[in-house]
């Protein structure tokens, strides 16, 4: 599985200590770098499934409001 390429993840760039943003400590930049670590496929699939269900519920609620306002149902 070492040959798998993820097209949607960002590459992690390591910045030298001199080039960190103003007001940001080394610990904060390290924490930000670990937050960008790619997740496993199952984690991403689960997150996508949850987002898909959330969007479906939002669409159903919006459609319900539109149908009610136009007195279609």
HELIX and SHEET records of a PDB file:
HELIX    1   1 UNK A   17  UNK A   19  5                                   3    
HELIX    2   2 UNK A   26  UNK A   35  1                                  10    
HELIX    3   3 UNK A   41  UNK A   69  1                                  29    
END                                                                             
